[in-house]
Structures are given as structure tokens and as C-alpha cells.
Amino acid sequence: MAHQSLDDLRRVIRRIETRRPPRAAPQPVEEVLGGELIDTGEGQLVVVRREFPLSHRHGRQSLAAVLDAPLELLSVLARMETPLADPRRLLFLDAETTGLAGGTGTYAFLVGAAWLEDDRLVLTQHFMRDFDDEPALLAALRPLIERSDGVVTFNGTTFDLPLLETRFILARRRWPAELPHLDLIKPSRRMWTSCFADCRLATLEREVIGVEREDDVAGGLIPMLYFDFLRSRRAAPLARVLAHNRDDILTLVGLLGWFGGALAAPAELGAAELAGLGRLWEPVDLERSLECYHAALDAGLAGETAQAVRMRLARWEKRRARWETACSLWEAAARDAVFDPRPWEELAKFHEHRRRDFVTARALVDDALGLAEGAGVSSRVREAFSYRRARLSRRLLARG
């Protein structure tokens, strides 16, 4: 009887199984992502390749502008030992990883790379279907790196390149230690630190390049999407990750080109960007830097940025003993709506030590003390002015 019941149960199970349609095999990852499976000699790897004519516009920026990028200037600002010279020999890199903290347990599962080839930009994205694909990914990247004269990244100094170097070393592969690297975050901070709330690539992409991404995936969610893929093998959600990476690289190229356009036609910039251009030139060409600072003020630069530019300009004019210009800048800074003790101190020192005009110097100190009291500045600042006033009073008494 028990044997018959067991046979009945098996028949029921077979009947149910025959009714359930077989589960379709997942579509190959390379087809979902619009790429192909490439044999690198060290395994297979999904590679997605796109080509963009240099006439292509990413937001407001033409890709062709990268040909006029001021590589020598930007190399100096990035403190590169070997300046870059030829934009056609550059490799633009951006990696998406399994974690944002780095370390030996973090993998770069997607590495985008782009370079100029004839009249187009070639952009390839190398995707690991699993961690076992890493040898193939490194094998695909190595010739791209070795044939370039330098790599361009955004914040790659602290993240992308150290991570890739770690992955190469752990895989016992040679990493080109002397690889010239231009990290655009450094000149970008000099250029836009006073223009925007931050200098993240997404901010510069929106405000400078003019790109508003639609249906973009947040960077913090990208590792989770990859781990979901490893569990489910569903590749469709990863299309947004590749689009995110692709836009990052196009913005990187556009940003480098923007610098070339700005240096060629500074008259088209706004006041805040002219001030940024002044900071950009300052370590390299002081005269051009000062011209930009003056142009920024003439263009109506206002607020804290204008005050910083006045004081910066005045410092250089003082060093060059251009006292009339320096005093004009200090006087303008002293009229700022927010009390700043620095121009008052500089004017007092000028009249005391250069002009030997103790009366004017003491009057300036008296005014500064009154403003300092009303502005509620620190006791240290008030004590410094009081000390200077006492000294000037003694000098006036001694003069009789």
C-alpha cells in the first residue's frame, strides 16, 4: 500500500513538472550590454566599443576642443615630472569598482578607456562577468596603457590608478611605475573652488559642460548592482552602469577641452571663472594671472571671492613695489561690507613705514578699531590694532 502511494506521488510530481515551462536561459551578457566577448589570450572578456566623431558635442562641449588642451600648463599644475605634449597620445581612464574604500579586496569590474584615433574618439569598456575574468581585463588594459604617453583621470590619484596598480601587482603583472598621470581634479579645484559648492565631476559636468543626465545611477549604488548581477546573472540593470561610466569619460574629455577654450578666449568667461583662471595661471605665468584677476574685478566680481582676489592682487603688487595699485586695492577691500582687518593693517603699515605719515596711519587704526568692535572680531585682532595705535601715538609724541 505504501509502495502504491509512493508511485502515485511520483506520478503527481512528474505531471506538475511537465506543466511548468522550462526556464529560458539568460541572454548572454555581451548581447544585453551591446558588446562582444573577446579572447585576450588570458581568458574572455566582455568589451563594449563606441566611436564618437570629434565633431560630437557632449553637452555644450565639442570633443575636438581636446586637441587644443593646454597640456603643458595643466601638467605643471598637476605637478607632473614629465609634461604631456600630444593629446593624441593620451588615455582617458575611469573605473567602476566593487567598493568605494579601495584595498586589496576591491576589484575594478568595469574599466572605461578612451583615446583619439584619426578623426574620432574611441571608447572601450571592459567588463568582468565574474572575478575569474580579471586576468583577461588586465591583459586587455596593459597594451592600451603601454602605448600611451600619459593617462588622464578625475580624482584618479587617490582612487582609480592606485586600485588598478594594486590589481596588477596582485596578479603579478608589471605596472608602469613612471606612467605620466594628469589628474584633472587639481586644476579644476583651482579653477572652480569659488564658483560651486563642490568640484565633483558631476557638478562640473552639469555647470561647466552643460550635461544633465537622465536616469543616471548614483555612484554609491554601482557596487550593489554588480553584486546583484553576480547572483542573478541579469545584465539589464548594468546598462545604466555602463552609461554612467561612458558619460564620465566623455565629460573627462570635454573638461580637458574646456581648459583649452578658456585659455584661448578668456574674454568669454564670467567674472568668477576669470578669477579661477587667475588662480590657474598664478604658479606658471604671474603677469597673465594678474591680468585675469583685474579682469575679474572689472567684470563685477563680488562677495568673498572679490575680497580674496583684491587681497591676492595687492600682495603681488606690494611685492613688486607697485604701491599706488596696491593701496587702491587695499582701499577697495577696506570698503567691503564685511569687516576685514587685513587691508586696514596693510594701509596702516604703508603710511607708517613707507610714507612716515603717522597721523594718517593712526587715523586708519582708529577707524579699524571702531569697525572691529562693531563687527565682533576676535580679541587678538583688536589687541593688535590697539598695540599699533599705542606705538603710533608714542611716535607722534616723540615728533612733538
C-alpha positions in Angstrom: 0.0 0.0 0.0 2.8 2.3 0.9 4.6 1.4 -2.3 1.5 2.4 -4.3 1.2 5.7 -2.5 4.8 6.5 -3.3 4.2 5.7 -7.0 1.2 7.9 -7.0 3.2 10.7 -5.5 5.9 10.4 -8.2 3.3 10.5 -10.9 1.8 13.7 -9.5 5.3 15.3 -9.3 6.1 14.3 -12.9 2.7 15.7 -14.0 3.4 19.1 -12.3 7.0 19.2 -13.7 5.7 18.7 -17.3 3.2 21.5 -16.9 5.9 24.1 -15.8 7.5 25.7 -18.9 11.3 25.4 -18.9 13.1 28.5 -17.7 14.7 30.3 -20.5 18.5 30.6 -20.4 19.6 34.2 -19.6 20.6 36.3 -22.6 24.4 36.5 -23.0 25.8 39.5 -21.1 27.6 40.8 -24.2 24.4 40.9 -26.1 22.5 42.7 -23.4 25.3 45.3 -23.0 25.8 45.8 -26.7 29.3 44.4 -26.8 31.2 41.3 -27.7 33.1 38.5 -26.0 36.8 39.0 -26.7 39.6 36.4 -26.1 42.5 38.3 -24.7 44.9 35.4 -24.6 44.3 35.2 -20.8 40.7 34.5 -20.9 37.5 36.0 -22.3 36.2 39.5 -21.5 33.1 41.5 -22.5 34.2 44.6 -24.4 31.8 47.3 -25.4 33.2 49.7 -28.1 31.8 53.0 -29.1 33.2 55.6 -31.5 32.4 59.3 -31.5 33.4 61.8 -34.2 35.4 64.7 -32.8 32.5 66.9 -34.0 30.3 65.2 -31.4 29.1 67.6 -28.7 28.9 66.4 -25.1 26.6 69.0 -23.6 28.0 72.3 -24.8 31.5 71.0 -25.4 32.8 69.7 -28.7 35.2 66.7 -28.3 37.5 68.3 -30.9 38.4 71.0 -28.4 40.7 68.5 -26.6 43.2 68.9 -29.4 43.8 72.5 -28.1 44.1 71.5 -24.5 47.0 73.3 -22.6 48.7 70.1 -21.6 52.0 71.8 -20.6 50.2 74.2 -18.2 48.0 71.5 -16.7 51.0 69.2 -16.3 52.7 71.9 -14.2 49.6 72.4 -12.1 49.3 68.7 -11.6 53.0 68.7 -10.5 53.9 66.1 -13.1 57.6 65.4 -13.6 57.1 64.7 -17.3 54.8 67.2 -19.0 52.3 65.9 -21.5 52.6 67.2 -25.0 50.3 65.3 -27.5 46.6 64.9 -26.9 46.5 62.1 -29.4 48.8 60.0 -27.1 46.6 60.3 -24.1 44.5 57.6 -22.5 41.3 58.6 -20.6 40.5 56.2 -17.8 37.6 55.7 -15.4 36.9 52.6 -13.3 33.8 51.3 -11.6 34.6 49.1 -8.6 33.1 46.6 -6.1 33.6 49.1 -3.3 34.5 52.8 -2.6 37.1 52.2 0.1 39.7 50.6 -2.1 42.1 48.0 -0.6 43.2 44.5 -1.8 39.6 43.2 -1.7 38.2 45.7 -4.1 38.0 44.8 -7.8 37.6 47.1 -10.8 34.9 45.2 -12.5 34.4 47.8 -15.3 37.2 49.9 -16.7 36.4 52.5 -19.4 39.2 53.7 -21.6 39.2 56.2 -24.5 41.7 57.6 -26.9 41.9 59.7 -30.1 42.2 57.8 -33.3 42.3 59.8 -36.6 39.1 62.0 -36.5 37.3 60.2 -33.7 37.3 59.2 -30.1 37.3 55.5 -29.5 35.8 54.5 -26.1 36.0 50.9 -24.9 34.5 49.5 -21.8 36.0 46.3 -20.3 33.5 44.3 -18.2 34.2 41.3 -15.9 31.4 38.8 -15.9 32.9 37.3 -12.8 36.1 37.7 -10.7 37.7 35.0 -12.8 37.7 37.4 -15.7 40.3 39.7 -14.0 43.3 38.3 -15.8 41.6 38.9 -19.1 40.7 42.5 -18.1 44.3 43.3 -17.1 45.6 41.7 -20.3 43.3 44.0 -22.3 44.3 47.1 -20.4 48.0 46.6 -20.5 48.7 47.4 -24.2 46.4 50.5 -24.0 48.4 51.8 -21.1 51.8 51.0 -22.6 51.2 52.6 -25.9 50.1 55.9 -24.3 52.2 58.8 -23.3 50.0 59.6 -20.3 46.8 58.8 -18.5 44.0 61.4 -17.8 41.6 60.8 -14.9 39.5 62.8 -12.5 40.5 62.0 -8.9 42.4 59.1 -10.2 45.4 59.9 -8.0 43.6 58.8 -4.9 41.4 56.0 -6.3 41.4 54.7 -9.9 45.2 54.4 -10.5 46.2 53.0 -7.1 43.4 50.4 -7.3 44.5 49.4 -10.8 48.1 49.2 -9.7 47.1 47.0 -6.8 45.2 44.7 -9.1 48.2 44.4 -11.5 50.6 43.7 -8.6 48.3 41.1 -7.0 48.1 39.4 -10.4 51.9 39.5 -10.6 51.9 41.8 -13.6 54.1 44.8 -14.2 52.5 48.2 -13.6 54.3 51.1 -15.4 55.5 52.9 -12.4 56.7 56.1 -14.3 53.4 56.4 -16.1 52.7 60.2 -16.5 49.3 61.0 -15.0 47.2 64.1 -15.4 44.5 64.3 -12.7 42.1 67.0 -13.7 40.7 67.4 -10.1 43.7 69.6 -9.2 43.4 72.3 -11.9 39.6 72.0 -11.6 39.8 72.9 -7.9 42.0 75.9 -8.7 39.6 77.0 -11.4 36.2 76.5 -9.7 36.7 76.3 -6.0 34.9 79.6 -5.5 32.3 79.1 -8.2 30.4 76.0 -7.0 29.6 74.2 -3.7 32.0 71.4 -4.7 34.2 70.3 -7.5 32.8 66.8 -8.0 32.8 65.6 -11.6 29.0 65.5 -11.6 28.9 69.2 -10.6 31.4 70.3 -13.3 29.6 68.2 -15.9 26.3 70.0 -15.1 27.6 73.5 -14.6 30.6 73.7 -17.0 29.9 71.1 -19.7 26.2 71.5 -19.6 25.1 67.9 -19.4 22.0 66.9 -17.4 22.0 63.1 -17.1 18.7 61.3 -17.3 18.1 58.1 -15.4 21.7 58.1 -14.1 22.7 55.6 -11.5 24.3 57.0 -8.3 27.9 56.0 -7.9 27.2 54.6 -4.4 24.7 52.1 -5.9 27.0 50.7 -8.6 28.8 48.0 -6.4 25.4 46.7 -5.3 24.2 46.4 -8.9 27.3 44.4 -9.8 26.8 42.0 -6.9 23.1 41.6 -7.8 24.3 40.6 -11.3 26.7 38.1 -9.9 23.8 36.5 -8.0 21.1 36.7 -10.6 23.1 36.9 -13.9 20.6 39.5 -15.1 22.6 42.0 -17.0 19.9 44.5 -18.0 20.4 46.8 -14.9 24.1 47.0 -15.7 23.3 49.0 -18.9 22.9 52.1 -16.6 26.2 51.4 -15.0 28.0 51.4 -18.4 26.1 54.6 -19.5 27.3 56.2 -16.2 30.9 55.2 -16.9 30.7 56.3 -20.6 29.4 59.7 -19.6 32.2 60.1 -17.0 34.8 59.6 -19.7 33.1 61.9 -22.2 33.0 64.5 -19.5 36.7 64.0 -18.8 37.5 64.6 -22.5 35.2 67.6 -22.6 36.7 69.1 -19.4 40.2 68.9 -20.8 39.0 70.6 -24.0 37.2 73.3 -21.9 40.5 74.4 -20.5 41.9 74.9 -24.0 39.0 77.0 -25.0 39.1 79.1 -21.8 42.8 79.9 -22.2 42.3 80.8 -25.9 39.3 83.1 -25.3 39.2 84.3 -21.7 37.1 87.3 -22.7 34.1 84.9 -23.0 34.3 83.9 -19.3 32.3 85.3 -16.5 33.8 87.1 -13.5 34.1 84.1 -11.2 35.7 82.0 -14.0 38.2 84.8 -14.7 39.2 84.7 -11.1 39.6 80.9 -11.4 41.8 81.4 -14.5 43.9 83.8 -12.5 44.5 81.1 -9.9 45.2 78.6 -12.7 47.9 80.8 -14.2 49.5 82.1 -10.9 52.1 79.3 -10.4 53.1 79.4 -14.1 52.7 83.0 -15.5 52.2 85.7 -12.9 51.6 88.5 -15.4 48.7 86.6 -17.1 47.4 85.7 -13.7 47.3 89.3 -12.6 45.6 90.3 -15.8 42.9 87.7 -15.1 42.4 88.9 -11.6 42.0 92.5 -12.7 39.6 91.5 -15.5 37.5 89.5 -12.9 37.2 92.6 -10.7 36.4 94.8 -13.8 33.7 92.3 -14.8 31.9 92.8 -11.5 33.3 90.1 -9.3 31.6 90.4 -5.8 31.4 88.9 -2.4 34.1 86.8 -0.6 35.6 85.9 -4.0 36.2 89.5 -4.9 37.7 90.2 -1.5 40.1 87.3 -1.8 41.1 88.4 -5.3 41.8 92.0 -4.2 44.0 90.8 -1.3 45.8 88.4 -3.6 46.4 91.1 -6.2 47.5 93.6 -3.6 50.0 91.1 -2.2 51.7 90.7 -5.6 51.6 94.4 -6.2 53.2 95.0 -2.8 56.0 92.5 -3.6 56.7 94.4 -6.8 56.6 97.8 -5.0 53.7 99.0 -7.1 52.4 100.9 -4.1 49.8 103.0 -5.8 48.0 100.0 -7.3 48.4 98.1 -4.0 46.9 100.9 -2.0 43.9 101.2 -4.4 43.2 97.5 -3.9 43.5 97.7 -0.1 41.2 100.8 0.0 38.6 98.9 -2.1 39.0 95.9 0.2 38.6 98.1 3.3 35.2 99.3 1.9 33.8 95.8 1.8 30.5 95.3 3.6 32.1 92.7 5.9 34.9 94.0 8.0 38.3 92.5 7.1 41.2 93.6 9.2 43.9 92.8 6.6 43.5 95.8 4.3 43.3 98.2 7.2 46.5 96.7 8.6 48.3 96.9 5.3 47.2 100.6 4.8 48.4 101.5 8.3 51.7 99.8 7.7 52.1 101.6 4.4 51.5 105.1 5.8 53.6 104.4 8.9 56.7 102.8 7.3 56.7 104.0 3.6 55.2 107.5 3.9 56.2 108.2 7.5 52.7 109.7 7.8 51.9 108.7 11.4 48.8 110.9 11.6 47.1 109.1 8.7 48.3 105.7 10.0 46.8 106.4 13.4 43.5 107.6 11.9 43.3 104.3 9.9 43.9 102.3 13.0 41.2 104.3 14.9 38.7 103.6 12.2 39.7 99.9 12.1 39.2 99.6 15.9 35.8 101.1 15.7 34.8 98.7 12.9 36.3 95.8 14.7 34.2 96.5 17.8 31.0 96.6 15.8 31.9 93.5 13.8 32.6 91.5 16.9 36.0 90.2 15.7 38.4 88.3 18.0 40.2 90.0 20.9 43.5 89.1 19.3 42.7 91.3 16.3 41.6 94.2 18.4 44.7 93.9 20.6 46.9 94.0 17.6 45.3 97.3 16.4 45.5 98.7 19.9 49.2 97.9 20.1 49.8 99.6 16.8 47.8 102.6 17.8 49.8 103.0 21.1 53.1 102.8 19.1 51.9 105.4 16.6 50.8 107.7 19.5 54.3 107.4 21.0 55.9 108.3 17.7 53.7 111.3 17.3 54.6 112.5 20.8 58.2 112.0 20.1 57.9 114.0 17.0 56.4 116.8 19.0 
